[in-house]
Amino acid sequence: MFTHYNRPRIANLCKKAGLMQRALEQYEDLADIKHVIVHATTFPVEWLTNYFSCLTTEQSMACLQEMLRVNIRQNLQVVIQIATKYSDILGPVKLIEMFESYKTFEGVYYYLGSFVNLSTDPEVHFNYIQAATRTGQIHEKVKNFLKEAKLRDQLPLIIVCDRFDFVHDLVLYLYQNNLTNFTEVYVQRVNSIRTPRVVGGLLDVDCDENTIKALLRLCHWQLPVAELVHEVEQRNRLKLILPWLEARVQAESQDAALYNAIATSLLAVLSRKSAFYIVPATLLLFTSAIDSPSPPVVGCTQLS
């Protein structure tokens, strides 16, 4: 068998004949290899993946970059497969940088997704979450991954659940794992507008009322009253937030939902006879005629 022959000449002849695999087997110069390897779809995927075991680390990275540069749409999937197989050799940092340099967060997502569950590297976790967010892949899979990771800091999970509306699942998870202190982190540092839904979730798991009241105090007035009232009212727990509502009345809030909520609560405990109920700085007058077929008329008068 011949072992010494003009490999570049034979390779060029193979290339001209359309025998790309044979040509690639003969080429030794990196420029020639890159010129052929970009036609990735002409090679069997398994063969091409194994071919990279014959290249040095530098040659492999150069070829992968060239494949993405020439035709990222056509070559992305095979590049991901090769990156996954040789990840330990090429290094996650270099591979992530390569995908990001070509603005293919889809590549980062699927590449890291192949081993993120086994990795203890926080940078790998962060880049996976970031790529998943940017590609719209942040569904149940990523949320569940963050739960299973048992992170000390639940902020990544909080951000994901807030961004993709998994609020109720988040509250349930935090409560069941004795992490309710992170509900405070959520409403204080991430999104106070979600507080009503957090309160609703805590009520669903029968959380201690003092915890919920403390949470409301942390938010001050930066939350939608109407939504908060809706969340507690549909669970028949409107009385729970009365102190918070009355504090807002004292602060001279002009939110109509606030006064409607107080009126609704008081109507539940007052008789159908005319009555006055005074709360700080507010006089609520309830007038209804005994045996009158018409519904009671509720009026709110602000005391000076």
Order of alpha helices (4+ residues) and beta strands (2+ residues): alpha-alpha-alpha-alpha-alpha-alpha-alpha-alpha-alpha-alpha-alpha-alpha-alpha-alpha-alpha-alpha-alpha-alpha-beta-beta-beta
